[in-house]
């Protein structure tokens, strides 16, 4: 069986500012981006109301984040509260931590 090298393609993202209606949902998402301590937003609605489109649009606006390379939990490279136990141990022992920038998963 032949294997192919498949490149990851990105689909065009609908602009967040072009979404009409759903003002409460957009406001909740904007507030959650400003203050993540809110704890998230639960979005419910009928099919075709733009839930996924809106989420993809706002995620596209967010900056890339720094994470620890090859960490399954995308640990933060400097904040111990946002590290996995393995990375935290390495951090506390002054080990070298390689980082990379990624788009919000």
DANOR-V131393 format. One line per field, one symbol per residue. phi: phi as a letter, one per 20 degrees, with the letter a starting at -180 (. if undefined). psi: psi as a letter, one per 30 degrees, with the letter a starting at -180 (. if undefined). A space follows every 50 residues. Layout:
BEGIN
phi = ???
psi = ???
END
This chain:
BEGIN
phi = .eddeeefddefdffgfefdnlffffffffffffcffgoocedcrffnen ffffffffffffffdecffmdfdlfffceffddfffffffffelffcecb ecfgf
psi = kkkkjkkjkklkkkkeffkkaheeeeeeeeeeeejffeglkkkkllkggg eeeeeeeeeffklllklkkgkfghkkffjffgkleeeeeeefghlkjkll kllk.
END
